[in-house]
Amino acid sequence: MYWFILIIAGVLEAGWLIGIEKSASFSKIPYVLFAVACMTASLLLFGLSLKQIPAATAYLVWLAVGVLSITLINHYFFGQLITGRQLFCFALIICGVAGLKLSS
């Protein structure tokens, strides 16, 4: 359950990055509010996951899920290209996260 919470926290991290990017230097209030809501929820869920997952492991997974989420969101919704080298590196990240999960 705590791993699922951590993954949701990582996805929400991507949400606040999108909100900040789309806020046009904090001039578009709905995007700012979206960013603040995602940031708050992400940090709360991250903190909750620390009850059962070591901090270093949780932080690495949180960042990895955030990076993968923001890349996929940018690709599917904003047309950013993903190269073969990037896909290979993302596969390495996924293997690393899976290895952390299996080792805990």
C-alpha angles and dihedrals in degrees: 000000000000091000090054090050089051092051091051088050089054093050090049088052087062088050094059092047090054090047093052092046093050094043091080095228092327094302096117103070099196090059091046090052090047090051093049092048092049092045093050094046092045093052093045092051091044090053091048091052090056089073090078107012123068112251097241093049093044092050093051092048092045091053094044093051090046093052093047092046096049091048093051093045091050091048098048101035104027103031098244111160123236115209127214091250090054091050090052091051091047089052088054090051091050090049090050093050091047089049091052090050093048093048095053 
